[in-house]
C-alpha cells in the first residue's frame, strides 16, 4: 500500500527503527517511553519546535496518575501539582470578597459544569480502595508541564525525537513501513524504514486518513474558548461554572483563566490564532459582562466534534490518542483516554517487535481500548446535552444537579471521572481480573507499584508457592517474580500483573482457579525452551 502526499522519491532511507511515532505530544512521548522499556528502537517525528504551551487539559485523573506512578514519576507529578496549586491559591486570594463569607466547598471535579462537592464523596467506596500515593495527585497537573516531564523521561530512556519534521506519507507492505518525512524548514525530505507506524498526530491525523480508517461520529454544535488573558471588568463575573441564556462560562481557578461556550455551531476557523477581539466578543456574548481583554498569554478554540476510529489498527499502522478519538473537553477525559491507549499499546507492540509475541496480540489493543473510548464519547455527549441553553436541557440539568448533590450521586460521577470503573474483559472469574491492580502494601515495606518501574509484568507470589513461581520459567526478561506477603490481604495467594498494571490473573488461598499458565501464554507467548 502506498499512501504519500510527497512525490519526491530522491530521498535517503534510514533503517534503524522498530517503530516510528508521528507526534510528540504527551501520548506520543509516553508511548515511546513504553516501547523503549520493552527494548524497541523508536523515532518520534514532530512538526513543532518545542512543547505546545497552548492551554489544554488542566489535569489528569486518578488512573492516569497511577499509571505514571508505576513508572516512578510520582515525585515529578507532585512537583507540577504543587506549583499549579500555589497559582490557584493566589488567584482565590485575590478574588476573595473580604466580607467574611465562608469559602465554597472543596470540589471533587464537575460534570457539565455541575460542581461535585468533595465533602459528599464516599471515599470508602471499594473503587477508591488501595489506589496508593497517586490518589492525592493529578487534578492540577496541566498538559504542557506533563508533556515536558514526559519529554525528559524520553530523553533519559534514549528515545530519538526529531522536531520540526512532519510525516507526509508512507508505503506499507507485509514486512514493514517506509515513512516519508519532510522538514518544516524546507530542507531535503527523508524516508525511514520501520516495522511499525503509530499515529499520535491528533484529531486531524494524516496517518489515520492515509490508512483509510473510518472516523464516524456526531457533528459539533458549540464554539468554545479557553484562555489565560489579562482582563479588566471581571468584577461582574460570577465564580465557578455559570449557565446563561447563550451558553456557559467559568472564570478561574487559575489567574486570568476564562472558559466560555456558545451553542451557535462550531467555529468557522480552527487554525488561525485566537485574537483578543475574538475572545472578548465571545466572553461578552456568553457572560453579559463588558469584560475587556487586553492581552492573551495562551488561547484556543474548541468544539464538541465527537468521532472514533472504527479500528485502531490497519496492518502495520496503529492509532493512539486524539488520532483515534475526538470529543469535547468537558470532564478532562481526552488526555486520560490517550494515556490509557499508550499504556495498553506500548508493551504489546514491544513484545511483537521483539519476536516474543505474534502480531495478532495487537488486535487486543482495539478490543480493549475501543469500548473505553466509546464510553468517553458518550460521557461527553451527555454533558453537552444538559449544557444547552434551551428549556428542556435546563430542566434536565436541574434534575442531574439534584442527583449530583447527594453522596451517592457525587460518588457515581467521581468514580467515572477517576477511571476507577474501567475493566477489560479478560479470562478469569476473580474480581480483580481485568482491573487496574490494587497498590498493595507488602510485608517488606514496598508497594506493588514500586515493582512495576521496569515496564515488565509481575508475578506476585503471596503464599510462598514454589509451583506458582515455577510457572514463570521461560519468561525471564518479560515477567519479574516477587515472593512476599500482604498482611492486609491474607486471602490473596497470587497476582499476575501486566506491564500496564492490569491484573491478568489472580487467585485466593482457597481458590480452585487454574494457575497463571494460560494467562502467561495469552499475553507473553510460549515460554522459551517450550
ZAMARGU-4260 file (C-alpha; in steps of 0.2 Angstrom, whole numbers, plus 5000, padded with zeros to 4 digits):
<rodrens>
0) 5000/5000/5000 | 5007/5017/4995 | 5000/5032/5004 | 5010/5048/5001 | 5007/5067/4999
5) 5026/5069/4994 | 5030/5063/4976 | 5049/5067/4978 | 5057/5050/4978 | 5075/5056/4979
10) 5077/5054/4997 | 5089/5044/5009 | 5082/5030/5019 | 5086/5026/5037 | 5083/5009/5043
15) 5087/5010/5062 | 5070/5010/5070 | 5057/4997/5075 | 5043/5009/5077 | 5040/5027/5071
20) 5028/5038/5080 | 5020/5053/5072 | 5018/5066/5085 | 5027/5071/5101 | 5013/5076/5112
25) 5011/5068/5129 | 5003/5052/5121 | 5017/5050/5108 | 5030/5053/5121 | 5023/5041/5133
30) 5021/5028/5120 | 5039/5030/5115 | 5044/5028/5133 | 5034/5012/5135 | 5042/5005/5119
35) 5059/5009/5125 | 5056/5000/5141 | 5052/4985/5131 | 5068/4986/5121 | 5061/4994/5104
40) 5071/5007/5094 | 5059/5022/5092 | 5059/5038/5082 | 5046/5051/5086 | 5043/5064/5072
45) 5036/5081/5077 | 5032/5096/5067 | 5033/5108/5081 | 5050/5115/5088 | 5046/5113/5106
50) 5032/5109/5119 | 5015/5116/5114 | 5011/5128/5128 | 4993/5131/5122 | 4981/5129/5136
55) 4973/5112/5135 | 4969/5099/5148 | 4970/5106/5166 | 4973/5090/5175 | 4974/5071/5175
60) 4963/5058/5183 | 4967/5045/5196 | 4970/5031/5184 | 4982/5041/5174 | 4992/5047/5190
65) 4993/5028/5195 | 5000/5023/5178 | 5014/5036/5179 | 5017/5032/5197 | 5020/5014/5192
70) 5034/5021/5181 | 5042/5030/5195 | 5036/5048/5190 | 5026/5052/5206 | 5039/5064/5213
75) 5039/5074/5197 | 5020/5074/5196 | 5019/5080/5213 | 5031/5095/5209 | 5020/5100/5195
80) 5004/5099/5206 | 5011/5109/5220 | 5017/5123/5208 | 4999/5124/5200 | 4990/5123/5216
85) 5000/5138/5223 | 4995/5148/5207 | 4977/5143/5211 | 4978/5149/5229 | 4985/5166/5224
90) 4970/5168/5212 | 4957/5163/5225 | 4965/5175/5237 | 4964/5190/5225 | 4946/5185/5222
95) 4941/5184/5240 | 4927/5196/5244 | 4934/5200/5261 | 4916/5200/5268 | 4920/5185/5280
100) 4909/5174/5270 | 4914/5155/5270 | 4924/5149/5255 | 4914/5137/5243 | 4915/5118/5247
105) 4931/5109/5240 | 4927/5102/5223 | 4930/5084/5218 | 4928/5089/5199 | 4912/5093/5189
110) 4900/5086/5177 | 4894/5098/5163 | 4899/5112/5175 | 4889/5105/5189 | 4902/5105/5204
115) 4904/5089/5213 | 4907/5093/5232 | 4922/5083/5239 | 4913/5083/5256 | 4899/5072/5248
120) 4911/5059/5241 | 4911/5042/5249 | 4929/5039/5250 | 4926/5021/5257 | 4919/5015/5241
125) 4929/5000/5235 | 4933/5008/5219 | 4944/5020/5228 | 4952/5007/5239 | 4971/5004/5238
130) 4975/5017/5224 | 4990/5021/5235 | 5000/5038/5235 | 4994/5044/5217 | 4977/5046/5224
135) 4982/5063/5230 | 4990/5069/5214 | 4983/5073/5197 | 4969/5086/5197 | 4981/5100/5195
140) 4994/5093/5183 | 4991/5103/5166 | 4995/5096/5149 | 5010/5107/5145 | 5020/5103/5161
145) 5016/5084/5159 | 5022/5085/5141 | 5039/5092/5147 | 5040/5079/5160 | 5037/5065/5148
150) 5050/5073/5136 | 5063/5072/5150 | 5059/5054/5153 | 5060/5050/5134 | 5077/5058/5134
155) 5083/5048/5149 | 5077/5032/5140 | 5086/5036/5124 | 5071/5040/5113 | 5075/5050/5097
160) 5064/5064/5094 | 5066/5074/5078 | 5057/5091/5079 | 5052/5102/5065 | 5049/5086/5055
165) 5032/5080/5049 | 5025/5065/5041 | 5020/5067/5023 | 5015/5049/5019 | 5021/5031/5020
170) 5022/5015/5010 | 5017/4999/5019 | 5020/4981/5015 | 5020/4964/5023 | 5037/4967/5030
175) 5036/4985/5037 | 5033/5003/5033 | 5043/5016/5024 | 5039/5033/5032 | 5041/5049/5022
180) 5046/5064/5032 | 5049/5082/5027 | 5057/5096/5037 | 5047/5111/5041 | 5062/5122/5035
185) 5061/5115/5018 | 5077/5105/5018 | 5078/5089/5009 | 5065/5076/5013 | 5069/5059/5022
190) 5062/5042/5022 | 5063/5030/5037 | 5061/5011/5036 | 5052/5004/5051 | 5042/4989/5056
195) 5028/4999/5063 | 5020/5016/5062 | 5009/5024/5076 | 4999/5039/5073 | 4998/5050/5088
200) 4996/5065/5077 | 4980/5072/5084 | 4962/5074/5078 | 4966/5078/5061 | 4978/5063/5060
205) 4986/5061/5042 | 4991/5044/5047 | 4973/5039/5050 | 4967/5047/5034 | 4981/5039/5024
210) 4977/5022/5032 | 4959/5023/5026 | 4952/5021/5044 | 4935/5027/5045 | 4931/5040/5058
215) 4912/5040/5061 | 4903/5051/5074 | 4892/5066/5078 | 4893/5083/5072 | 4898/5098/5083
220) 4886/5111/5089 | 4897/5123/5101 | 4911/5136/5099 | 4921/5136/5115 | 4936/5147/5120
225) 4949/5143/5134 | 4962/5156/5138 | 4974/5164/5150 | 4972/5183/5147 | 4974/5200/5155
230) 4957/5206/5158 | 4948/5221/5166 | 4930/5222/5171 | 4930/5205/5178 | 4921/5210/5194
235) 4904/5206/5187 | 4909/5188/5183 | 4902/5175/5195 | 4913/5162/5202 | 4913/5144/5196
240) 4903/5137/5182 | 4888/5148/5176 | 4874/5144/5164 | 4867/5159/5154 | 4855/5162/5141
245) 4868/5159/5127 | 4879/5146/5135 | 4891/5143/5149 | 4906/5150/5157 | 4919/5149/5171
250) 4932/5161/5177 | 4947/5154/5186 | 4953/5145/5196 | 4970/5150/5189 | 4974/5168/5187
255) 4967/5175/5170 | 4959/5159/5165 | 4942/5160/5156 | 4932/5147/5148 | 4916/5151/5138
260) 4904/5140/5127 | 4891/5146/5115 | 4879/5135/5106 | 4880/5143/5089 | 4888/5130/5079
265) 4907/5125/5078 | 4920/5139/5075 | 4922/5144/5057 | 4941/5144/5059 | 4950/5132/5070
270) 4968/5135/5063 | 4971/5154/5065 | 4977/5161/5082 | 4963/5167/5093 | 4963/5186/5094
275) 4959/5197/5109 | 4945/5205/5100 | 4938/5187/5096 | 4939/5181/5114 | 4932/5197/5121
280) 4917/5197/5110 | 4914/5179/5114 | 4915/5181/5133 | 4904/5196/5132 | 4890/5187/5122
285) 4890/5172/5135 | 4893/5182/5151 | 4883/5198/5148 | 4898/5207/5156 | 4908/5220/5147
290) 4925/5212/5150 | 4939/5220/5141 | 4953/5208/5135 | 4970/5217/5134 | 4982/5203/5131
295) 4982/5184/5128 | 4995/5173/5136 | 4988/5157/5128 | 4971/5154/5120 | 4962/5140/5110
300) 4946/5137/5102 | 4937/5120/5104 | 4921/5112/5099 | 4912/5095/5103 | 4915/5086/5087
305) 4914/5068/5093 | 4921/5054/5082 | 4930/5037/5085 | 4941/5027/5073 | 4932/5011/5069
310) 4948/5001/5072 | 4964/5007/5080 | 4975/4995/5068 | 4976/4993/5050 | 4990/4981/5046
315) 5007/4989/5052 | 4999/5005/5056 | 4991/5010/5073 | 4982/5025/5081 | 4983/5032/5098
320) 4976/5047/5107 | 4966/5060/5098 | 4971/5052/5081 | 4959/5038/5087 | 4945/5048/5095
325) 4940/5066/5097 | 4926/5073/5108 | 4923/5089/5119 | 4935/5093/5133 | 4922/5093/5147
330) 4927/5082/5161 | 4945/5082/5155 | 4944/5064/5148 | 4954/5066/5132 | 4972/5066/5139
335) 4967/5052/5151 | 4960/5042/5137 | 4976/5044/5127 | 4987/5039/5141 | 4977/5023/5143
340) 4980/5020/5125 | 4999/5022/5126 | 5000/5011/5142 | 4990/4997/5133 | 4999/4998/5116
345) 5017/5001/5122 | 5021/4984/5130 | 5011/4974/5117 | 5020/4982/5102 | 5037/4980/5110
350) 5033/4961/5113 | 5029/4960/5094 | 5044/4969/5089 | 5055/4958/5100 | 5048/4942/5091
355) 5041/4935/5108 | 5023/4938/5103 | 5013/4936/5086 | 5007/4952/5078 | 4989/4947/5082
360) 4992/4952/5100 | 4990/4969/5094 | 4971/4965/5090 | 4968/4965/5108 | 4973/4984/5108
365) 4957/4989/5099 | 4947/4975/5108 | 4951/4983/5125 | 4953/5001/5121 | 4939/5004/5109
370) 4925/5001/5121 | 4933/5013/5134 | 4934/5026/5120 | 4916/5024/5115 | 4911/5026/5133
375) 4921/5043/5134 | 4912/5049/5119 | 4895/5046/5126 | 4900/5054/5143 | 4905/5070/5134
380) 4889/5070/5123 | 4879/5068/5139 | 4887/5084/5146 | 4884/5094/5130 | 4865/5088/5131
385) 4862/5096/5148 | 4873/5112/5144 | 4862/5118/5130 | 4853/5134/5134 | 4835/5128/5129
390) 4821/5125/5142 | 4822/5106/5141 | 4840/5104/5144 | 4840/5116/5158 | 4826/5106/5166
395) 4836/5090/5164 | 4851/5099/5171 | 4842/5104/5187 | 4837/5086/5190 | 4855/5080/5187
400) 4861/5093/5198 | 4850/5087/5212 | 4857/5069/5210 | 4875/5076/5209 | 4871/5085/5226
405) 4869/5068/5235 | 4883/5057/5242 | 4878/5043/5230 | 4877/5054/5215 | 4894/5063/5219
410) 4902/5046/5221 | 4895/5039/5205 | 4901/5054/5195 | 4919/5054/5203 | 4921/5036/5200
415) 4918/5038/5182 | 4929/5053/5181 | 4943/5045/5190 | 4943/5030/5179 | 4941/5018/5194
420) 4926/5010/5185 | 4937/5003/5170 | 4939/4985/5167 | 4944/4974/5152 | 4935/4958/5148
425) 4949/4946/5152 | 4948/4927/5155 | 4945/4923/5174 | 4932/4925/5187 | 4942/4933/5201
430) 4935/4951/5205 | 4952/4959/5202 | 4955/4951/5185 | 4954/4964/5171 | 4955/4979/5183
435) 4969/4990/5187 | 4979/4981/5201 | 4977/4987/5219 | 4993/4996/5226 | 4996/4983/5239
440) 5006/4986/5254 | 5019/4972/5255 | 5027/4965/5270 | 5044/4972/5266 | 5038/4990/5266
445) 5036/4992/5247 | 5020/4994/5237 | 5015/4984/5222 | 5018/5000/5211 | 5036/5000/5216
450) 5039/4984/5207 | 5032/4990/5190 | 5045/5003/5186 | 5054/4992/5174 | 5039/4990/5162
455) 5039/4971/5164 | 5025/4961/5170 | 5025/4955/5188 | 5020/4938/5195 | 5017/4941/5214
460) 5018/4925/5225 | 5009/4929/5241 | 5008/4911/5248 | 5027/4906/5246 | 5021/4893/5232
465) 5036/4886/5223 | 5024/4879/5210 | 5017/4896/5206 | 5034/4903/5204 | 5039/4889/5193
470) 5026/4894/5180 | 5037/4910/5176 | 5051/4899/5170 | 5055/4904/5152 | 5048/4921/5154
475) 5064/4929/5160 | 5066/4947/5155 | 5047/4948/5152 | 5040/4943/5169 | 5048/4948/5186
480) 5044/4936/5201 | 5042/4943/5219 | 5038/4932/5234 | 5032/4941/5249 | 5016/4943/5259
485) 5002/4956/5260 | 4997/4957/5278 | 4981/4967/5274 | 4975/4954/5262 | 4980/4937/5269
490) 4966/4929/5257 | 4977/4933/5241 | 4988/4919/5235 | 4995/4927/5220 | 4993/4940/5206
495) 4999/4941/5188 | 5000/4960/5184 | 5003/4965/5166 | 5016/4979/5161 | 5001/4991/5160
500) 4996/4987/5178 | 4981/4977/5173 | 4978/4961/5183 | 4979/4947/5171 | 4976/4933/5184
505) 4973/4932/5202 | 4969/4918/5215 | 4964/4917/5233 | 4972/4905/5245 | 4956/4895/5245
510) 4954/4896/5226 | 4951/4882/5214 | 4955/4893/5199 | 4969/4887/5187 | 4986/4893/5189
515) 4993/4908/5178 | 4999/4897/5164 | 4985/4901/5152 | 4987/4920/5156 | 5006/4919/5154
520) 5004/4911/5137 | 4990/4923/5131 | 5000/4939/5135 | 5018/4933/5133 | 5018/4918/5121
525) 5025/4901/5124 | 5040/4901/5137 | 5057/4900/5130 | 5063/4882/5128 | 5045/4875/5127
</rodrens>
